[in-house]
Amino acid sequence: MTYRVVQWGTGNVGRMALDAVLARPDMELVGCYVTSPAKHGVDVGELLGRSPIGVRATNDASAIEVIDADCVLHMPLPSAQVNDDDPGHDTDVICGLLASGKNVITTVGYVHPKSYGEAVHSRLRAACASGHSSLHGTGLNPGFQAELVPLVLSGLCQRIDRILVRESSEFSRYPSPQVIMGMMGMGTSPAEYVTHSARYRTWLSGLFTESVMLVADGLGIELDEVAVEEETAVTDEPLTIAAGTIAAGTVAAQRWTWAGMRNGHDIIRLEAIYKAAPQVAPEWTSPAWVTRIEGSPRIVLEADRWLNNGLLATAMHAVHAVPVVCDATPGVKTFLDLPLIIGRHTVA
């Protein structure tokens, strides 16, 4: 079977997804949505620096809804989401796509839509029912590390007392000022950061609260609340990174915690350390990825430099999900509802 795919967004992750779709014999690119007026009407091949492929990008969302397609890879820029004046914009877009009969795989949350409340969850379910389609949220973190890994490891345990997952990332090579400075607020003064990053805080906490709730749901744990903590650190010296320059005395690191609480104890704890450069906040030094289950048996996985391209991994986790989601029954589909998503082996 050939799956007809629409790409939504052509940022770093979106372009990698496009490359992957075009390389797969079981997929056909039939449409591409862009936000930039300069990209409207441009052949997708030219956007990728290739010869034309006969599919032109459009910035008309209604044109995407009427395309005959099996799946939309929904990958808008995170910075655009955070800065959008309408916090429900993505839900509106996704519901429109679902109701038009297209399955949607998104890399910007929705790994556990119930976390956003019954109003959002019921809208998504109704759109799936109307279009006989499915929604699946995936990615790297959230979308793999925070949810799939601890859930898979839990199958080895007789007893689980506490779960910790920590990501430690440094962004010195990440070439996006829109994300690093614009969205994350790196390079702002501590006072400016509080105001500048209000939407970012709300958005990021929503994503990782979904992850905590998904793990709890999978383990059959009813949480009392998800507590959120945040710290920032400033740099003592100016930093020159791929996204630009960060002045001395400005925010250059963040440490986040989302703790799923039950009876006053954090049972599921997700942590994220984000640094503009590795030398900032040395007191927050950690392996790049830690997954720890306290229980019987105790399980500890720690890895540094375990992945050399997180953007590509995010794109591929979504692309590999296309056949699984398209073949699923209609509805909101989390990792708890789908079979394991497995990559394709390519022989050179």
Secondary structure, 3 states (H helix, E strand, C coil): CCEEEEEECCCHHHHHHHHHHHHCCCEEEEEEECCCHHHCCCEHHHHCCCCCCCCEEECCHHHHHCCCCCEEEECCCHHHHHHCCCCCHHHHHHHHHHHCCCEEEECCCCCCHHHHCHHHHHHHHHHHHHHCCEEEECCECCECCCCHHHHHHHCCCCEEEEEEEEEEEECCCCCCHHHHHHHCCCCCCHHHHHHHCHHHHHHHHHHHHHHHHHHHHHHCCCCCEEEEEEEEEECCCCEEECCEEECCCCEEEEEEEEEEEECCEEEEEEEEEEECCCCCCHHHCCCCEEEEEEEECCEEEEECCCCCCHHHHHHHHHHCCHHHHHCCCCEECCCCCCCCCCCCCCCC
